[in-house]
Structure formats: structure tokens, C-alpha cells
Amino acid sequence: VREEGFDEIYRLLLANLQTPDLISARRYGRPSPAFQGVYLWDSAFIAQVWKPWDIEVAIDVNLAVIDQIKPDGRLPHVTTHFLESLFTQPPLVAWSLWELHRWEGSERTREALRAAYPALVGYHDWLMANRRLDCGLYFWAHPYESGVENAPRFSSRNERVLADTTQLAAPDLSAYVVLQCEALASIARVLDAPADARHFQAEGERVRQRMNELLWHAEDGAYYDMHLGTGEPVRSLTIASLVPLWAGV
């Protein structure tokens, strides 16, 4: 049964692997036939499932996201044949590429890091300029950016009424930024850029500290969104309350 399960996983992965087309000049992994495009955080995870099977495909799946970068440095949530999202998504492609190098540590993964690094730094700068709050934490421009759009922290059962996420310091996005900082620091070390490595490591630590200062709710034992207007937590327990654990916060 276990072997049949893994066979099915890779059958689906192969069915969803797209050859170069009008969307992407290289192979990319769509999440499913219903979602035909290059999706940011989906690709980061899809690459992790591909890596033990074919590291070259895993690299392409990540670099296909990098290829979509906008002139201002933004990586879009999705690019399809007929639309390009104005939003972004959880910034996990740096983490994903670093995990590929940790897995194999070869010259081809090192070359992928080298090729992607300028865009990854540019995207990080874009997030700091467009998603960072004065308190040093990060916000989603829209619930759909989070990838967990039908969450009670953002809305009721009526999804036509959504919270203004620009007023929320978000534990999940802030944690993803920590992961991105750590990945960029590790990539910089491999590329012999020690000053960059120190910069990103320190930045990740600063975000960690602010999360603990502002988003930790001791009574509930959880991280919550903080409303900027009131300074109060949004006490809605969701997966976002656990994402900081992944980032070691």
C-alpha cells in the first residue's frame, strides 16, 4: 500500500509537470489541472517533493517562479496564460532553493543559487518596502496573499466580507520572512558573500524578536495577528499561530 501511495504521488507530479510554453520558458509544476499557471508558494513545496526523484526538475520548478519577477522586484502570486496576479504569496522560494542545495550540495544546485540570488535579494527588498510595517513586522495586502484565504482570522463564513489585512501584523508572513532571511544568509555564505550573510542573519533575528515582543499571547500560548489600530491581538487560533514554530521563533 505504501508503494502504491508513492507511485500515485509521482504519477500526479508527472501529470502536473508542464513543458516550456507561453507562461514559462522552462518546466514548471502546476498544483493541479484546475490551477494552470506558475504559483509562488505551491512551486516551493512541489520542488521539495520532486527533489529525491529528479533534482533538475526541482530546480526548474523554482527557477520558473524566479523568471516571473517584476521590474520592481515583486514575485507574483501566479502567472497564467490569461492573467497575472497583482499580489504576492508566502515568500518561500529562497527557502526551497536552499533546501535543494542542502539535499544535494552539487555544482548544479550551487549554480541555481547563483542564478537566483539577485532576484531573491530584490524580492526581499520589495517585501521590506511594500509589506513591512513601522513596527518591523509584516502584513498581507489581501487575505488571498496568505494562501489560507478562508481563515476565520480574516472573515466570517461570508467571505464577501474580509478583514483589512493591511492593519494586521501577521505571524505567518513575519515567520516566512525569517525563513527567507535565514535562507538568504545561507546562500550568501555559499556564494562567498559574508557581509550579505551577516546582514540577513541579523535581520531575521530582529524579526524573531519583534514577533515575540508583539505577537506572542502568553495566556493562550499562541502567536496571533496584532491589530495596528488597537494594539490588541486577533484571538483567532489558526494554522498561522503555529507557523512561527517552523521559523524557530
C-alpha positions in Angstrom: 0.0 0.0 0.0 2.8 2.4 0.9 4.5 1.8 -2.5 1.2 2.3 -4.3 0.7 5.6 -2.5 4.2 6.9 -3.5 3.6 5.7 -7.1 0.4 7.8 -7.1 2.1 10.9 -5.8 4.7 10.8 -8.5 2.2 10.0 -11.2 0.3 13.1 -10.2 3.6 15.1 -10.1 4.5 14.0 -13.6 1.0 14.7 -14.9 1.2 18.2 -13.5 4.7 18.9 -14.8 4.4 21.4 -17.7 6.9 21.7 -20.5 8.0 25.2 -21.6 5.1 27.2 -23.0 3.8 30.8 -23.3 3.8 31.1 -19.5 7.3 29.9 -18.8 10.5 29.3 -20.8 11.3 26.4 -18.6 9.4 23.5 -17.0 7.1 24.3 -14.1 4.8 22.4 -11.8 1.2 23.4 -11.7 -0.7 22.5 -8.5 -3.4 20.7 -10.4 -5.2 20.8 -13.8 -7.6 23.3 -12.3 -4.7 25.7 -11.5 -2.9 26.2 -14.7 0.0 28.6 -14.1 3.2 29.3 -12.1 2.2 29.7 -8.5 4.7 31.0 -6.0 4.5 29.0 -2.8 2.9 25.9 -4.4 6.1 25.7 -6.6 8.3 25.9 -3.5 6.6 22.9 -2.0 6.3 21.0 -5.3 10.0 21.3 -5.8 10.6 19.6 -2.4 8.6 16.5 -3.5 10.5 16.4 -6.8 14.0 16.7 -5.3 14.5 13.0 -4.4 13.3 11.9 -7.8 14.8 14.5 -10.2 16.8 17.4 -8.8 16.9 19.1 -12.2 13.1 19.3 -12.4 13.0 20.6 -8.8 15.5 23.4 -9.8 13.4 24.3 -12.8 10.2 24.4 -10.8 11.8 27.0 -8.5 13.5 29.0 -11.2 10.3 29.2 -13.2 9.0 31.3 -10.3 12.1 33.5 -10.3 11.6 34.1 -14.1 8.3 35.8 -13.3 9.9 38.6 -11.2 8.6 42.1 -12.0 10.8 45.1 -12.7 10.1 46.4 -9.1 11.2 43.1 -7.6 7.8 41.6 -6.8 7.3 37.9 -7.4 3.6 37.5 -8.3 1.2 35.1 -6.6 0.5 33.5 -10.0 1.1 33.9 -13.7 -1.2 32.1 -16.2 -2.0 32.4 -19.9 -4.7 35.0 -19.3 -3.8 36.8 -16.1 -1.0 37.9 -13.8 -1.8 38.5 -10.1 -1.2 41.9 -8.6 -0.4 40.2 -5.3 2.4 38.1 -4.0 2.3 34.9 -1.8 4.2 33.4 1.0 7.9 34.1 0.2 9.3 30.6 0.3 11.2 30.2 -2.9 14.6 31.1 -1.3 13.9 28.5 1.4 13.0 26.0 -1.3 16.1 26.6 -3.4 18.3 26.4 -0.3 16.7 23.1 0.7 17.6 21.7 -2.7 21.2 22.6 -2.2 21.1 21.1 1.3 19.8 17.9 -0.2 22.4 17.5 -2.9 25.1 20.1 -2.5 26.3 19.8 -6.0 27.6 22.3 -8.6 24.2 22.3 -10.3 22.4 23.4 -7.1 25.1 25.9 -6.4 24.6 27.3 -9.9 20.9 27.6 -9.3 21.6 29.6 -6.1 23.9 31.8 -8.0 21.4 32.4 -10.8 18.5 33.1 -8.5 20.3 35.2 -5.8 20.0 38.7 -7.3 16.2 38.2 -7.8 15.8 36.7 -4.4 17.5 39.7 -2.8 15.4 42.0 -5.0 12.2 40.3 -3.9 13.3 40.6 -0.2 13.9 44.3 -0.7 10.4 44.6 -2.3 8.8 42.9 0.7 10.6 45.3 3.0 9.4 48.3 1.0 5.9 47.1 0.4 4.9 44.7 3.2 6.8 45.8 6.3 5.2 47.8 9.0 6.7 50.5 11.1 6.9 48.1 14.0 9.2 45.8 11.9 6.7 43.1 11.3 4.9 42.2 8.0 1.3 42.4 6.7 -0.7 40.7 3.9 -2.1 43.2 1.4 -5.1 40.9 1.0 -6.2 37.6 2.6 -5.6 35.8 -0.7 -1.9 36.6 -0.4 -1.6 34.3 2.6 -2.5 31.2 0.7 -5.0 30.4 3.5 -7.7 32.7 2.4 -10.8 31.1 4.0 -9.4 31.6 7.5 -11.5 32.9 10.5 -8.8 35.4 11.3 -9.8 37.2 8.0 -13.5 36.7 7.7 -16.7 35.0 8.9 -18.4 32.3 6.9 -19.4 35.1 4.5 -16.1 35.5 2.5 -17.6 38.5 0.8 -16.7 40.5 3.9 -13.0 40.4 4.5 -10.8 42.0 7.2 -8.4 44.8 6.3 -5.2 42.8 6.5 -3.1 45.9 6.0 -3.9 46.7 9.6 -2.7 43.3 10.9 0.9 42.4 11.8 0.8 38.8 10.6 2.6 36.0 12.4 2.7 33.7 9.4 4.2 36.3 6.9 6.6 37.5 9.5 7.7 33.9 10.1 8.1 33.3 6.4 10.4 36.4 6.2 12.5 34.9 9.0 12.8 31.7 6.9 13.7 33.8 3.9 16.4 35.7 5.8 17.9 32.5 7.0 17.9 31.0 3.5 19.4 34.1 2.0 22.1 34.2 4.7 23.0 30.5 3.9 23.0 31.2 0.2 25.3 34.2 0.7 27.8 32.1 2.6 27.9 29.5 -0.3 28.4 32.3 -2.7 31.2 33.8 -0.6 29.3 37.0 0.3 29.9 37.1 4.1 28.7 40.7 4.6 25.3 39.7 3.0 25.2 36.7 5.2 25.6 38.7 8.4 23.1 41.3 7.2 20.3 38.7 6.5 21.1 36.7 9.7 20.8 39.8 11.8 17.6 40.9 10.0 16.0 37.5 10.7 16.9 37.8 14.4 15.3 41.2 14.6 12.0 39.9 13.1 12.1 37.0 15.5 12.5 39.4 18.5 9.6 41.6 17.4 7.3 38.6 16.9 8.0 37.5 20.5 7.5 41.1 21.8 4.3 41.9 19.9 2.6 38.7 18.6 3.0 36.2 21.5 0.0 35.8 23.7 1.2 34.1 26.9 -2.3 33.3 28.3 -3.3 31.4 25.1 0.2 30.1 24.4 -0.1 31.2 20.8 1.0 33.8 18.2 -1.7 36.0 16.9 -2.2 38.8 14.4 -1.9 42.2 16.1 -4.3 44.9 15.1 -2.3 48.1 14.5 -5.2 50.4 15.4 -5.8 48.9 18.9 -2.6 47.1 19.6 -4.7 44.1 20.6 -4.3 40.5 19.3 -6.9 39.0 17.0 -7.5 35.9 19.1 -8.4 33.5 16.3 -6.5 30.3 16.6 -5.5 29.1 13.1 -2.5 27.5 11.4 -0.9 31.0 11.3 -0.4 30.7 15.1 1.8 27.6 14.5 3.9 28.8 11.5 6.3 30.7 13.8 7.4 27.3 15.2 8.7 26.4 11.7 10.8 29.6 11.8 12.2 28.8 15.2 10.5 31.7 16.9 
